[in-house]
Amino acid sequence: MKVLTGLAVAAAGAWVWLLVGRGWFWRTDVQLPASPLDASLTRWPSATVIVPARNEARVLPSTLPALLSQDYPGRLQLVVVDDSSTDGTSDVALGLGARSVAREVNVVTAPPLPHGWAGKVWAMHTGVASELARECAYILLTDADIAHPSDLLRRLIGMAEHNDLDLASVMAHLRATTPFERLLVPAFVYFFGLLYPFRWSNDPNRGTAAAAGGCVLVRRRMLERIGGLESIRSQIIDDCALAARIKQAGGRTWLGLGHDVRSERGYAGLSGVWHVVARTAYTQLAYSPLRLLGTVVALLLAFAAPPVAVAAGGVGLVIGTETGPAAAALAAGILGWTLMTFSYLPMTRWYGGSLLRAVTLPLSAAIYVAMTLDSARRHYRGVGGGWKGRTYSR
């Protein structure tokens, strides 16, 4: 009981530091401006939207019309890169473009995947290298399942011009409708923020750099300065790799939340979320067993020790053995769990949840520990991350 009390006290101390010393990662106030910052713009720069698509015929009717109807006042082109689809993705994209009165869809077919390239990066590179994207000032890289508001480009490019940004990215509002999605999806964004505090990523004086691959606006001349997407050709976590390259080159980056930038893709319960996390978690740890061990120990200390101390301390008080240490364990566990819940409450509210859901963070964390261990297991079996049916070894 004394050891457990010590662990609970350490966890509570860790939560005090996390709340005030980790870039306010738990807050949800770093958001895409609700209206365009375009008061000083007299001429809007040209832009190209690139949508890498592999077997996306089902979701494109829900997302592509919003891109076609962007009210962007500058020159804008839309490129869908068909990456070896077998479901008629190109036909669906062209059909949606034909019905649009505002803009047309340009479909580019990606050549066979070269050795050493990750699939999504190759598809994006194909779009960037096309004639349609060579003369533009900005490129928006967006996933096929992301639904954008009609003023998205005005808001993103207006903010980029106003703040002299070389990369601006929006963490889309992910679908969370099934019980497991409601349990795990807000935690996914929360843990992403814990790993990459948005304020630190947006600070040009800090080395932290992150982006959310579903919606990334990049300045064309900066992309050329870093050697194009070829400079991150093998990266499975391509969004954060791109942000890191740009920041290392002296560029300014920004990452924030966006309620009206939404993912239309569901995760089909636990297995879907599990696959998304397990395919990249060990990659994030640079395939290091020591980092894996440290991560698992840290997660268990911070997220498991408080509720275990509450349970053990409560039982100890009920049965009347070691009441002093039991009371201490209970108090330390309650303090740590309360601080943890407080840190999670803004994200659960962002996803429409309640205090009760915030209390379940230890369960979500335990599942994420299992996903991370499974990611390592997959790696050592010779199967790493992947994209749309492709898997990659290290």
FIKOLLUM-144782 format. One record per residue (C-alpha): residue in three letters; x, y, z. Coordinates in steps of 0.2 Angstrom, whole numbers, plus 5000, padded with zeros to 4 digits. Layout:
N
res,x,y,z
ALA,X,Y,Z
...
//
This chain:
394
res,x,y,z
MET,5000,5000,5000
LYS,5014,5012,5004
VAL,5022,5009,4987
LEU,5005,5012,4978
THR,5003,5028,4988
GLY,5020,5033,4982
LEU,5016,5030,4964
ALA,4999,5039,4966
VAL,5008,5054,4973
ALA,5021,5054,4959
ALA,5006,5053,4946
ALA,4998,5068,4955
GLY,5014,5077,4954
ALA,5016,5073,4935
TRP,4998,5079,4932
VAL,5002,5096,4940
TRP,5017,5098,4929
LEU,5007,5092,4913
LEU,4993,5104,4916
VAL,5005,5119,4918
GLY,5021,5114,4909
ARG,5017,5105,4894
GLY,5011,5119,4882
TRP,4993,5119,4889
PHE,4991,5104,4878
TRP,4974,5100,4885
ARG,4965,5116,4880
THR,4955,5117,4864
ASP,4956,5136,4861
VAL,4969,5135,4847
GLN,4956,5135,4832
LEU,4955,5140,4814
PRO,4947,5158,4814
ALA,4929,5157,4811
SER,4930,5171,4798
PRO,4943,5175,4785
LEU,4957,5187,4789
ASP,4957,5195,4772
ALA,4954,5214,4776
SER,4972,5218,4770
LEU,4972,5207,4754
THR,4969,5216,4738
ARG,4974,5201,4727
TRP,4971,5183,4732
PRO,4986,5171,4728
SER,4982,5156,4716
ALA,4979,5139,4725
THR,4978,5121,4720
VAL,4969,5108,4730
ILE,4976,5090,4729
VAL,4966,5075,4735
PRO,4976,5059,4735
ALA,4962,5045,4733
ARG,4964,5026,4733
ASN,4947,5017,4732
GLU,4937,5032,4738
ALA,4922,5031,4727
ARG,4910,5029,4741
VAL,4915,5044,4751
LEU,4919,5057,4737
PRO,4901,5061,4734
SER,4900,5067,4752
THR,4916,5078,4752
LEU,4921,5083,4734
PRO,4906,5095,4731
ALA,4912,5106,4745
LEU,4929,5108,4737
LEU,4921,5112,4720
SER,4910,5125,4728
GLN,4924,5135,4738
ASP,4920,5153,4737
TYR,4939,5157,4735
PRO,4941,5173,4725
GLY,4958,5169,4718
ARG,4962,5156,4704
LEU,4959,5139,4711
GLN,4961,5121,4703
LEU,4956,5104,4710
VAL,4966,5089,4707
VAL,4961,5071,4712
VAL,4976,5059,4711
ASP,4969,5041,4708
ASP,4981,5030,4716
SER,4978,5013,4708
SER,4960,5012,4713
THR,4949,4998,4708
ASP,4932,5005,4713
GLY,4929,5018,4700
THR,4936,5032,4710
SER,4941,5042,4694
ASP,4924,5040,4686
VAL,4915,5046,4702
ALA,4927,5061,4703
LEU,4924,5066,4685
GLY,4905,5064,4687
LEU,4905,5075,4702
GLY,4915,5088,4692
ALA,4904,5087,4677
ARG,4889,5092,4688
SER,4897,5106,4696
VAL,4894,5124,4689
ALA,4908,5132,4699
ARG,4924,5122,4695
GLU,4930,5106,4686
VAL,4939,5091,4693
ASN,4956,5086,4686
VAL,4960,5068,4688
VAL,4978,5063,4688
THR,4983,5044,4688
ALA,4998,5040,4699
PRO,5011,5029,4691
PRO,5016,5013,4700
LEU,5023,5016,4717
PRO,5042,5017,4717
HIS,5053,5008,4729
GLY,5056,5018,4745
TRP,5040,5029,4744
ALA,5025,5028,4755
GLY,5009,5027,4746
LYS,5001,5043,4751
VAL,5016,5053,4749
TRP,5018,5046,4731
ALA,5001,5051,4727
MET,5003,5068,4734
HIS,5019,5070,4725
THR,5011,5065,4709
GLY,4998,5079,4711
VAL,5011,5092,4716
ALA,5022,5088,4701
SER,5007,5089,4689
GLU,5006,5104,4677
LEU,4990,5110,4686
ALA,5000,5113,4702
ARG,5016,5120,4696
GLU,5012,5139,4695
CYS,5001,5141,4711
ALA,5006,5150,4727
TYR,4998,5138,4739
ILE,4994,5119,4739
LEU,4980,5112,4750
LEU,4984,5093,4753
THR,4968,5085,4760
ASP,4961,5068,4762
ALA,4947,5062,4752
ASP,4936,5059,4767
ILE,4937,5077,4774
ALA,4922,5088,4772
HIS,4927,5106,4771
PRO,4916,5122,4774
SER,4914,5133,4758
ASP,4925,5146,4765
LEU,4939,5135,4771
LEU,4952,5141,4758
ARG,4948,5159,4762
ARG,4951,5156,4780
LEU,4966,5146,4778
ILE,4975,5157,4765
GLY,4969,5173,4773
MET,4977,5167,4790
ALA,4993,5161,4781
GLU,4995,5178,4772
HIS,4991,5188,4788
ASN,5003,5178,4799
ASP,5016,5174,4785
LEU,5014,5155,4788
ASP,5022,5142,4777
LEU,5011,5128,4783
ALA,4994,5129,4791
SER,4985,5113,4796
VAL,4968,5109,4804
MET,4965,5094,4815
ALA,4948,5089,4808
HIS,4933,5084,4819
LEU,4934,5065,4818
ARG,4918,5055,4818
ALA,4913,5048,4835
THR,4896,5040,4835
THR,4898,5022,4840
PRO,4902,5018,4859
PHE,4920,5014,4855
GLU,4923,5029,4844
ARG,4916,5040,4858
LEU,4928,5032,4870
LEU,4943,5032,4859
VAL,4942,5046,4846
PRO,4943,5061,4858
ALA,4957,5052,4867
PHE,4966,5051,4850
VAL,4966,5070,4848
TYR,4970,5072,4866
PHE,4985,5061,4865
PHE,4991,5069,4849
GLY,4990,5086,4858
LEU,5000,5079,4873
LEU,5013,5072,4861
TYR,5013,5088,4850
PRO,5007,5103,4860
PHE,4999,5115,4848
ARG,5006,5130,4855
TRP,5023,5123,4855
SER,5021,5118,4837
ASN,5015,5135,4832
ASP,5030,5143,4841
PRO,5044,5147,4829
ASN,5056,5147,4844
ARG,5052,5129,4848
GLY,5058,5113,4839
THR,5041,5104,4841
ALA,5032,5103,4824
ALA,5016,5094,4819
ALA,5002,5094,4806
ALA,4986,5085,4803
GLY,4987,5076,4787
GLY,4968,5078,4783
CYS,4970,5096,4779
VAL,4987,5104,4776
LEU,4990,5121,4767
VAL,5008,5123,4762
ARG,5016,5138,4753
ARG,5023,5132,4736
ARG,5040,5141,4737
MET,5043,5133,4754
LEU,5039,5116,4748
GLU,5052,5118,4734
ARG,5065,5125,4746
ILE,5064,5109,4756
GLY,5066,5098,4741
GLY,5047,5094,4738
LEU,5038,5079,4745
GLU,5053,5069,4739
SER,5061,5075,4755
ILE,5049,5065,4765
ARG,5046,5051,4753
SER,5047,5036,4765
GLN,5038,5044,4780
ILE,5023,5035,4785
ILE,5018,5049,4797
ASP,5020,5061,4783
ASP,5011,5076,4790
CYS,5022,5079,4805
ALA,5037,5075,4795
LEU,5032,5089,4782
ALA,5030,5101,4796
ALA,5046,5097,4804
ARG,5055,5099,4787
ILE,5047,5116,4785
LYS,5051,5122,4802
GLN,5069,5116,4801
ALA,5071,5126,4785
GLY,5065,5142,4795
GLY,5047,5142,4790
ARG,5032,5146,4801
THR,5019,5133,4804
TRP,5002,5133,4812
LEU,4991,5119,4818
GLY,4974,5121,4826
LEU,4957,5113,4828
GLY,4942,5115,4817
HIS,4924,5110,4821
ASP,4918,5113,4803
VAL,4932,5103,4795
ARG,4925,5086,4797
SER,4930,5068,4793
GLU,4916,5058,4785
ARG,4925,5041,4788
GLY,4919,5030,4802
TYR,4930,5018,4811
ALA,4918,5003,4813
GLY,4921,5001,4831
LEU,4936,4996,4841
SER,4945,4987,4827
GLY,4944,5002,4816
VAL,4952,5014,4829
TRP,4964,5000,4833
HIS,4971,4998,4816
VAL,4973,5017,4814
VAL,4983,5019,4829
ALA,4993,5002,4828
ARG,4999,5005,4811
THR,5009,5021,4816
ALA,5012,5020,4835
TYR,5028,5011,4835
THR,5034,5022,4820
GLN,5031,5037,4831
LEU,5043,5029,4843
ALA,5056,5027,4830
TYR,5056,5008,4832
SER,5065,5010,4848
PRO,5062,4996,4862
LEU,5068,5008,4875
ARG,5056,5022,4869
LEU,5042,5009,4869
LEU,5047,5004,4887
GLY,5048,5022,4893
THR,5031,5026,4885
VAL,5022,5011,4892
VAL,5029,5015,4910
ALA,5025,5033,4909
LEU,5007,5030,4903
LEU,5004,5017,4916
LEU,5011,5028,4930
ALA,5001,5044,4924
PHE,4984,5035,4919
ALA,4983,5019,4929
ALA,4991,5023,4945
PRO,4978,5035,4951
PRO,4962,5024,4948
VAL,4971,5009,4955
ALA,4976,5019,4971
VAL,4958,5024,4973
ALA,4952,5006,4971
ALA,4965,4999,4983
GLY,4963,5013,4996
GLY,4945,5012,4996
VAL,4945,4993,4999
GLY,4958,4995,5012
LEU,4947,5007,5022
VAL,4932,4996,5020
ILE,4940,4980,5027
GLY,4950,4990,5040
THR,4968,4985,5037
GLU,4982,4998,5036
THR,4969,5012,5037
GLY,4982,5025,5037
PRO,4991,5020,5021
ALA,4975,5016,5013
ALA,4968,5033,5017
ALA,4984,5041,5009
ALA,4983,5030,4994
LEU,4964,5035,4992
ALA,4968,5053,4994
ALA,4983,5053,4982
GLY,4973,5043,4969
ILE,4958,5055,4970
LEU,4969,5070,4967
GLY,4978,5062,4952
TRP,4962,5056,4944
THR,4954,5073,4947
LEU,4968,5082,4938
MET,4968,5070,4924
THR,4949,5071,4922
PHE,4951,5090,4922
SER,4964,5090,4908
TYR,4952,5079,4897
LEU,4936,5088,4900
PRO,4939,5102,4886
MET,4942,5088,4873
THR,4927,5078,4878
ARG,4916,5094,4877
TRP,4924,5097,4860
TYR,4916,5081,4855
GLY,4900,5084,4864
GLY,4904,5073,4879
SER,4901,5075,4897
LEU,4911,5074,4914
LEU,4906,5056,4915
ARG,4915,5052,4899
ALA,4930,5062,4905
VAL,4932,5051,4920
THR,4934,5036,4908
LEU,4951,5042,4902
PRO,4961,5029,4911
LEU,4951,5015,4902
SER,4955,5024,4885
ALA,4973,5026,4890
ALA,4974,5007,4894
ILE,4968,5003,4877
TYR,4980,5015,4869
VAL,4994,5006,4878
ALA,4988,4989,4871
MET,4988,4997,4854
THR,5005,5003,4855
LEU,5012,4986,4861
ASP,5002,4978,4846
SER,5010,4991,4834
ALA,5028,4985,4840
ARG,5022,4967,4838
ARG,5017,4970,4820
HIS,5033,4978,4817
TYR,5043,4964,4823
ARG,5033,4952,4813
GLY,5038,4962,4797
VAL,5023,4972,4794
GLY,5024,4991,4798
GLY,5012,5005,4794
GLY,5002,5007,4778
TRP,4990,5017,4768
LYS,4974,5011,4759
GLY,4978,4993,4758
ARG,4997,4995,4757
THR,5008,4990,4771
TYR,5026,4994,4773
SER,5041,4985,4783
ARG,5053,4997,4791
//
